[in-house]
Amino acid sequence: MVENGRIQKAFPMDAFLIQGGRRLKGTAVINGSKNAALPILIATLLTDETCTITNVPDLRDISTTYRLLEELGKKVTVTGKTVKVEYRRKLKTKAPYKIVKQMRASILVAGPLLARFGNVRVSLPGGCAIGMRPIDLHLKGFETMGAQSRTEQGDVVLATEGLLAKRVRLTFPSVGATENIMMAAAATSGTTIIDNAAREPEIEDLGNFLTGIGAVVTGAGGKRIKIIGAAKLHGSRHRVIPDRIETGTYLCAVAAAGGDVKLKGAEPKHLEALVAAMKKAGAKISKIPGGMRIVSSGRPKPVSILTKPHPGFPTDVQAPWMAYMALCSGKARVREEIFENRFMHAAELLRMGASIVVDGNTATIRGVPDLSGAEIMASDIRAGAGLIVAALAAHGTTKVGRVYHIDRGYERIEYVLRRLGAKILRVKE
């Protein structure tokens, strides 16, 4: 892969040193959404024509996607935030474990390749730090459309004599299953309907891309999505939406540390549940031309939240929210309804002086006046972001290890925070 004219190097094992207790002030620019860019890049497998994707963030998971596309036969050229995906050779229909194990979203290649070639073999991604995240809903959707599936030597193997446009009802509004079925349907003649579909903004963005390459997608972002497939799809140019999780993380960071920050490019309608909770806690959040502004000072009021599929409170902001609530003036609860093992950051927050008791999928937080710096460790992307939020608000210096997790979802987060006045330094472990 050629990236800005240079061969990409491996990511180092780094840590962040953060001296907390400093108010944040200034403007931060929100990057393109990782969770929208990943399926859109993978959807370029639906056509041999050139696709140009803009506003793509520079992240580890995105780089892994480039490697996966090139392994399958595409040519990927990255220039700044613009990615060109072109035909290089006939596509392979097997996604190898060496890449799939690095990123669960690799399973999304199943839909495009199955629809185009009638067969695909993808290594099973297995579990991850925050839970099992099985792919049974993906497989049931493909089976409804006429595919047969089996597992063999750690791979899922799918085959069909031709997918059929059908009505697919998901028993849970899975984002990944919705995306996979949407992509398969885009290259399947006829009208496919997905009921109980995921409603995230990233789903709507994928629908817009699929429409741009020749399918007709309506209802994306709602409970029912209709896809009219096309026998041949073409190239297109598409701009990725702003990252609502990055936006939510910075909102929590400013709310916890205190300050006055404008988030350029942020889209308030993508985060209505979080914004409502933050306003209830005492933060002042407003829509401004081209983005959002947050002003915050003093301890937050306790606000309990329950994570739910969109438009509910996003699970990916749960860890930053917990770090914020660790400083509340009372007792708050966080109930995690999406993933079964997403409270690992709680133990690290305890090392900083937080008072949190975890019982199953519920964490009870008794707010403390102050957090103190400590040596802590990120266990996944969003847990790491939550620890950064806590470190920015804490007194003293915090060392956050295993920041390669954070690099998977946040582009150069230390530079963004430094420009806002934070004292944060990346160091070698």
FISETI-33549 format. One record per residue (C-alpha): residue in one letter; x, y, z negated. Coordinates in pm, whole numbers. Each point is the difference from the previous one (the first is absolute). Layout:
BEGIN
+--------+--------+--------+--------+
| residu |      u |      v |      w |
+--------+--------+--------+--------+
|      A |      X |      Y |      Z |
...
+--------+--------+--------+--------+
//
This chain:
BEGIN
+--------+--------+--------+--------+
| residu |      u |      v |      w |
+--------+--------+--------+--------+
|      M |      0 |      0 |      0 |
|      V |    125 |    345 |     95 |
|      E |    -89 |    253 |   -269 |
|      N |    103 |    361 |     64 |
|      G |    291 |   -134 |    202 |
|      R |    145 |   -198 |   -290 |
|      I |     -6 |   -361 |   -110 |
|      Q |   -210 |    -33 |   -313 |
|      K |    190 |    -98 |   -316 |
|      A |   -119 |   -211 |   -290 |
|      F |   -167 |    179 |   -291 |
|      P |    230 |     31 |   -306 |
|      M |    -86 |   -101 |   -357 |
|      D |    -52 |    344 |   -150 |
|      A |   -147 |    155 |   -314 |
|      F |   -147 |    340 |    -83 |
|      L |    123 |    216 |   -287 |
|      I |   -276 |    242 |   -100 |
|      Q |     27 |    276 |   -257 |
|      G |   -361 |     68 |    -93 |
|      G |   -189 |    284 |   -159 |
|      R |     20 |    242 |    296 |
|      R |   -307 |    157 |    157 |
|      L |    -42 |    -55 |    372 |
|      K |    -58 |    289 |    237 |
|      G |     -1 |     53 |    375 |
|      T |   -122 |   -181 |    310 |
|      A |     32 |   -366 |     98 |
|      V |    -76 |   -134 |    346 |
|      I |   -203 |   -323 |      3 |
|      N |    133 |   -267 |    236 |
|      G |   -197 |   -224 |    230 |
|      S |   -180 |   -290 |   -163 |
|      K |    198 |   -321 |    -37 |
|      N |   -319 |   -204 |    -31 |
|      A |   -134 |    149 |    323 |
|      A |    326 |    -14 |    195 |
|      L |     63 |   -371 |    -68 |
|      P |   -313 |   -141 |    168 |
|      I |     15 |    258 |    280 |
|      L |    358 |    -98 |     84 |
|      I |    -98 |   -368 |     -7 |
|      A |   -301 |     76 |    222 |
|      T |    244 |    100 |    278 |
|      L |     34 |   -378 |     51 |
|      L |   -340 |     18 |    168 |
|      T |    145 |    161 |    313 |
|      D |    310 |    -15 |    218 |
|      E |    -27 |    371 |     75 |
|      T |    193 |    265 |   -193 |
|      C |   -147 |    131 |   -326 |
|      T |    133 |    312 |   -171 |
|      I |    -80 |     41 |   -370 |
|      T |     76 |    330 |   -176 |
|      N |     13 |    105 |   -366 |
|      V |    146 |   -338 |    -96 |
|      P |    174 |     -2 |   -341 |
|      D |    358 |   -120 |    -41 |
|      L |    -45 |   -288 |   -245 |
|      R |    135 |   -348 |    -63 |
|      D |   -329 |   -169 |     92 |
|      I |    -19 |    200 |    320 |
|      S |    355 |   -103 |     94 |
|      T |    -94 |   -363 |    -70 |
|      T |   -292 |     42 |    240 |
|      Y |    238 |    124 |    270 |
|      R |    213 |   -312 |    -48 |
|      L |   -308 |   -220 |     19 |
|      L |   -117 |    165 |    324 |
|      E |    344 |    -41 |    155 |
|      E |     19 |   -362 |   -114 |
|      L |   -329 |    -62 |    182 |
|      G |    121 |    167 |    320 |
|      K |    -66 |    375 |    -16 |
|      K |    250 |    282 |     42 |
|      V |    -24 |    256 |   -280 |
|      T |    160 |    346 |     20 |
|      V |    -22 |    237 |   -295 |
|      T |     68 |    373 |     33 |
|      G |    -74 |    186 |   -320 |
|      K |   -366 |    -63 |    -84 |
|      T |    -85 |   -124 |    351 |
|      V |      7 |   -369 |     91 |
|      K |    -19 |   -135 |    354 |
|      V |    -95 |   -366 |     37 |
|      E |     63 |   -143 |    347 |
|      Y |     -3 |   -330 |    190 |
|      R |    335 |   -181 |     -7 |
|      R |    -89 |   -362 |     68 |
|      K |   -289 |   -242 |    -27 |
|      L |   -116 |     -8 |   -361 |
|      K |     73 |   -289 |   -232 |
|      T |   -292 |   -139 |   -197 |
|      K |    191 |    -96 |   -314 |
|      A |     80 |    237 |   -284 |
|      P |    297 |   -140 |   -197 |
|      Y |     17 |    -30 |   -378 |
|      K |    325 |    202 |    -16 |
|      I |   -203 |    312 |     84 |
|      V |   -344 |    -92 |   -133 |
|      K |    140 |    -59 |   -350 |
|      Q |    113 |    365 |    -12 |
|      M |   -346 |    143 |     69 |
|      R |   -343 |   -154 |    -48 |
|      A |   -152 |    219 |    273 |
|      S |    182 |   -220 |    253 |
|      I |   -308 |   -225 |     -5 |
|      L |   -172 |    269 |    208 |
|      V |    179 |   -124 |    313 |
|      A |   -238 |   -298 |     -4 |
|      G |   -297 |    192 |    140 |
|      P |    166 |    161 |    304 |
|      L |    203 |   -308 |     99 |
|      L |   -289 |   -244 |    -47 |
|      A |   -231 |    214 |    213 |
|      R |    255 |     47 |    278 |
|      F |    163 |   -342 |     20 |
|      G |   -241 |   -242 |   -166 |
|      N |    252 |   -116 |   -258 |
|      V |    218 |    143 |   -273 |
|      R |    219 |   -133 |   -280 |
|      V |     74 |    225 |   -298 |
|      S |    191 |    -94 |   -313 |
|      L |   -221 |     25 |   -306 |
|      P |    106 |    310 |   -197 |
|      G |    -67 |   -156 |   -341 |
|      G |    -60 |    206 |   -313 |
|      C |    160 |    321 |   -115 |
|      A |     65 |    184 |   -323 |
|      I |   -355 |    133 |    -31 |
|      G |   -188 |   -321 |     84 |
|      M |    -64 |   -281 |    244 |
|      R |   -189 |    195 |    269 |
|      P |   -116 |   -307 |    199 |
|      I |    -82 |     16 |    371 |
|      D |   -309 |   -222 |     -6 |
|      L |   -225 |    287 |    113 |
|      H |    221 |     55 |    305 |
|      L |    -23 |   -367 |     94 |
|      K |   -376 |    -24 |    -56 |
|      G |    -47 |    300 |    227 |
|      F |    205 |   -157 |    279 |
|      E |   -182 |   -331 |    -44 |
|      T |   -334 |    179 |     36 |
|      M |    131 |    135 |    331 |
|      G |     85 |   -352 |    121 |
|      A |    356 |    -66 |   -116 |
|      Q |    128 |   -309 |   -179 |
|      S |    250 |     38 |   -280 |
|      R |    236 |   -229 |   -190 |
|      T |    304 |     36 |   -222 |
|      E |    321 |   -172 |     98 |
|      Q |    343 |     20 |   -166 |
|      G |    -80 |    329 |   -172 |
|      D |   -156 |    156 |    311 |
|      V |   -357 |     72 |     96 |
|      V |    -72 |   -117 |    354 |
|      L |   -296 |    142 |    191 |
|      A |   -124 |   -113 |    341 |
|      T |   -300 |     67 |    223 |
|      E |   -113 |    -60 |    355 |
|      G |   -126 |    356 |     -8 |
|      L |   -129 |    217 |   -284 |
|      L |   -370 |     84 |      2 |
|      A |   -160 |    328 |   -101 |
|      K |   -196 |    -79 |   -315 |
|      R |   -147 |    153 |   -313 |
|      V |    251 |    -46 |   -283 |
|      R |   -105 |     60 |   -359 |
|      L |    274 |     43 |   -259 |
|      T |    -75 |   -119 |   -352 |
|      F |    234 |    275 |   -126 |
|      P |     90 |    324 |    184 |
|      S |    363 |   -104 |     57 |
|      V |    208 |    264 |    176 |
|      G |    235 |   -251 |    161 |
|      A |   -277 |   -233 |    118 |
|      T |   -197 |    293 |    142 |
|      E |    305 |    123 |    191 |
|      N |     93 |   -345 |    131 |
|      I |   -353 |    -70 |    126 |
|      M |    -28 |    349 |    153 |
|      M |    319 |    -56 |    201 |
|      A |   -106 |   -345 |    117 |
|      A |   -342 |    135 |     99 |
|      A |    154 |    287 |    198 |
|      A |    142 |   -253 |    249 |
|      T |   -309 |   -225 |      1 |
|      S |   -270 |     64 |    259 |
|      G |   -338 |     81 |   -149 |
|      T |   -116 |    168 |   -319 |
|      T |    134 |   -108 |   -338 |
|      I |   -158 |    128 |   -320 |
|      I |    174 |     -4 |   -339 |
|      D |   -237 |     25 |   -296 |
|      N |    117 |     97 |   -351 |
|      A |    313 |    143 |    163 |
|      A |    266 |    190 |   -192 |
|      R |    -75 |    373 |      6 |
|      E |    346 |    149 |    -57 |
|      P |    111 |    299 |    211 |
|      E |    275 |   -221 |    143 |
|      I |   -271 |   -224 |    151 |
|      E |   -151 |    302 |    174 |
|      D |    344 |     97 |    133 |
|      L |     55 |   -349 |    143 |
|      G |   -343 |     20 |    163 |
|      N |     97 |    327 |    167 |
|      F |    321 |   -157 |    132 |
|      L |   -183 |   -305 |    136 |
|      T |   -248 |    228 |    174 |
|      G |    293 |    193 |    143 |
|      I |    144 |   -312 |    165 |
|      G |   -327 |   -105 |    161 |
|      A |   -228 |   -169 |   -252 |
|      V |   -312 |    174 |   -131 |
|      V |    -11 |     10 |   -380 |
|      T |   -286 |    161 |   -191 |
|      G |    -76 |      2 |   -371 |
|      A |    359 |    -30 |   -121 |
|      G |     12 |    145 |   -348 |
|      G |   -347 |   -138 |    -74 |
|      K |   -134 |   -336 |   -114 |
|      R |    -77 |   -118 |    354 |
|      I |    247 |     28 |    286 |
|      K |    -89 |    -72 |    362 |
|      I |    279 |    -80 |    246 |
|      I |    -60 |    -34 |    373 |
|      G |    308 |   -181 |    128 |
|      A |    175 |     38 |    332 |
|      A |    169 |   -265 |    215 |
|      K |    299 |    231 |     50 |
|      L |    117 |    272 |   -234 |
|      H |    230 |    286 |     96 |
|      G |    257 |    230 |   -154 |
|      S |    -81 |    307 |   -206 |
|      R |    135 |    277 |   -219 |
|      H |   -120 |     23 |   -359 |
|      R |     76 |    206 |   -313 |
|      V |    -12 |   -179 |   -337 |
|      I |   -214 |    152 |   -279 |
|      P |    162 |    144 |   -316 |
|      D |     86 |   -239 |   -282 |
|      R |   -269 |     25 |   -267 |
|      I |    199 |   -216 |   -245 |
|      E |    304 |    223 |     27 |
|      T |   -234 |    295 |    -50 |
|      G |   -156 |   -162 |   -307 |
|      T |    341 |    -78 |   -147 |
|      Y |    115 |    362 |     30 |
|      L |   -329 |    120 |   -149 |
|      C |     61 |   -223 |   -304 |
|      A |    363 |    113 |    -22 |
|      V |    -93 |    369 |    -12 |
|      A |   -286 |    -67 |   -239 |
|      A |    229 |   -191 |   -239 |
|      A |    304 |    229 |     16 |
|      G |   -199 |    322 |     39 |
|      G |     36 |    251 |    278 |
|      D |   -147 |    161 |    311 |
|      V |     52 |   -185 |    328 |
|      K |   -146 |     16 |    350 |
|      L |    -19 |   -327 |    194 |
|      K |     20 |     87 |    368 |
|      G |   -180 |   -243 |    229 |
|      A |   -195 |   -170 |   -281 |
|      E |   -359 |   -101 |     76 |
|      P |   -231 |     51 |   -304 |
|      K |   -287 |   -210 |    138 |
|      H |    224 |   -309 |    -12 |
|      L |     42 |     31 |   -379 |
|      E |   -336 |    110 |   -135 |
|      A |     -9 |   -253 |   -287 |
|      L |    349 |     92 |   -122 |
|      V |    -60 |    374 |     33 |
|      A |   -323 |    -28 |   -199 |
|      A |    179 |   -188 |   -279 |
|      M |    287 |    249 |     -7 |
|      K |   -233 |    296 |    -22 |
|      K |   -179 |   -172 |   -288 |
|      A |    339 |    -40 |   -171 |
|      G |     65 |    373 |     33 |
|      A |    209 |     43 |    315 |
|      K |   -101 |    277 |    239 |
|      I |    -10 |   -133 |    356 |
|      S |   -118 |    198 |    300 |
|      K |    -11 |    -34 |    376 |
|      I |    215 |    254 |    182 |
|      P |     58 |     54 |    373 |
|      G |    196 |   -300 |    123 |
|      G |     11 |   -188 |   -329 |
|      M |    -61 |      4 |   -376 |
|      R |    122 |    189 |   -309 |
|      I |     32 |   -127 |   -356 |
|      V |     57 |    212 |   -310 |
|      S |     46 |   -178 |   -330 |
|      S |    119 |     73 |   -354 |
|      G |    -48 |   -152 |   -342 |
|      R |   -104 |   -350 |   -103 |
|      P |   -271 |   -165 |    210 |
|      K |   -337 |    -99 |   -138 |
|      P |    -51 |   -378 |    -16 |
|      V |   -176 |   -136 |    309 |
|      S |    -66 |   -371 |     56 |
|      I |      6 |   -140 |    353 |
|      L |    -91 |   -320 |    181 |
|      T |    182 |    -89 |    322 |
|      K |   -229 |    -87 |    288 |
|      P |     19 |    -31 |    379 |
|      H |    -31 |    336 |    177 |
|      P |   -174 |    236 |    -67 |
|      G |     63 |   -109 |   -359 |
|      F |    312 |     79 |   -204 |
|      P |    299 |   -133 |    201 |
|      T |    195 |   -285 |   -156 |
|      D |    320 |    140 |    153 |
|      V |    -28 |    310 |   -223 |
|      Q |    -78 |   -197 |   -315 |
|      A |    362 |     -7 |   -125 |
|      P |     61 |    377 |     46 |
|      W |   -336 |     61 |   -166 |
|      M |     96 |   -217 |   -299 |
|      A |    322 |    197 |    -41 |
|      Y |   -206 |    322 |      2 |
|      M |   -250 |   -134 |   -253 |
|      A |    284 |   -114 |   -228 |
|      L |     15 |    367 |   -104 |
|      C |   -375 |     51 |    -48 |
|      S |   -154 |    146 |   -315 |
|      G |   -201 |   -307 |    -91 |
|      K |    -73 |   -351 |    126 |
|      A |    -49 |   -104 |    362 |
|      R |    -46 |   -332 |    173 |
|      V |    122 |   -119 |    337 |
|      R |   -178 |   -300 |    144 |
|      E |    161 |   -168 |    302 |
|      E |   -256 |   -170 |    225 |
|      I |    210 |    -58 |    314 |
|      F |    319 |   -185 |   -100 |
|      E |     45 |   -241 |   -288 |
|      N |    353 |     95 |   -103 |
|      R |     35 |    372 |     44 |
|      F |     88 |    117 |   -350 |
|      M |    371 |    -86 |     -4 |
|      H |     86 |    370 |    -24 |
|      A |   -176 |     12 |   -339 |
|      A |    291 |   -178 |   -171 |
|      E |    244 |    253 |    146 |
|      L |   -217 |    290 |   -116 |
|      L |      8 |   -148 |   -351 |
|      R |    379 |     37 |     10 |
|      M |    -57 |    372 |     54 |
|      G |   -224 |     30 |   -305 |
|      A |   -342 |    -53 |    155 |
|      S |   -272 |   -182 |   -197 |
|      I |   -166 |   -253 |    233 |
|      V |   -170 |   -331 |    -75 |
|      V |    -73 |   -231 |    292 |
|      D |   -279 |   -256 |    -27 |
|      G |    -62 |   -185 |    326 |
|      N |    -91 |    252 |    266 |
|      T |    -47 |    288 |   -244 |
|      A |    264 |    230 |   -146 |
|      T |    -91 |    214 |   -299 |
|      I |    210 |    315 |    -32 |
|      R |     29 |    208 |   -315 |
|      G |    156 |    324 |    111 |
|      V |    322 |    125 |   -160 |
|      P |    123 |    362 |    -10 |
|      D |    330 |    -81 |    171 |
|      L |    184 |   -271 |    189 |
|      S |    375 |    -46 |    -32 |
|      G |    260 |    -98 |    256 |
|      A |    108 |   -364 |     18 |
|      E |    152 |   -255 |    234 |
|      I |   -286 |   -160 |    190 |
|      M |    -56 |   -209 |    312 |
|      A |   -243 |      9 |    295 |
|      S |   -181 |   -327 |     74 |
|      D |   -185 |    108 |    317 |
|      I |    -61 |    310 |    212 |
|      R |   -279 |    162 |   -196 |
|      A |    127 |   -107 |   -343 |
|      G |    327 |    173 |     90 |
|      A |   -190 |    315 |     96 |
|      G |   -179 |     -8 |   -334 |
|      L |    332 |    -20 |   -183 |
|      I |    126 |    305 |    190 |
|      V |   -313 |    190 |   -108 |
|      A |     70 |    -94 |   -364 |
|      A |    369 |     91 |     30 |
|      L |    -80 |    346 |    139 |
|      A |   -217 |     72 |   -303 |
|      A |    229 |   -159 |   -261 |
|      H |    259 |    169 |   -221 |
|      G |    356 |   -109 |     70 |
|      T |    146 |   -208 |    282 |
|      T |   -163 |   -305 |    152 |
|      K |    175 |   -254 |    220 |
|      V |   -235 |   -177 |    240 |
|      G |    152 |   -317 |    145 |
|      R |    -94 |   -205 |    307 |
|      V |   -112 |    305 |    194 |
|      Y |     12 |   -202 |    322 |
|      H |   -362 |    -78 |    -88 |
|      I |    -81 |    372 |      0 |
|      D |    181 |     49 |    331 |
|      R |   -249 |   -239 |    159 |
|      G |   -282 |    250 |    -49 |
|      Y |    145 |    348 |    -59 |
|      E |    224 |    182 |    243 |
|      R |    296 |    164 |   -175 |
|      I |   -206 |     70 |   -308 |
|      E |    298 |    142 |   -186 |
|      Y |     48 |    278 |    259 |
|      V |   -367 |     96 |    -15 |
|      L |      2 |     18 |   -379 |
|      R |    331 |    183 |    -12 |
|      R |   -142 |    273 |    226 |
|      L |   -283 |     36 |   -252 |
|      G |    248 |     58 |   -283 |
|      A |     43 |   -350 |   -139 |
|      K |    343 |   -119 |   -113 |
|      I |     28 |   -337 |    173 |
|      L |    308 |   -171 |    138 |
|      R |     43 |   -323 |    193 |
|      V |    294 |   -203 |   -127 |
|      K |    155 |   -337 |     89 |
|      E |    -80 |   -285 |   -236 |
+--------+--------+--------+--------+
//
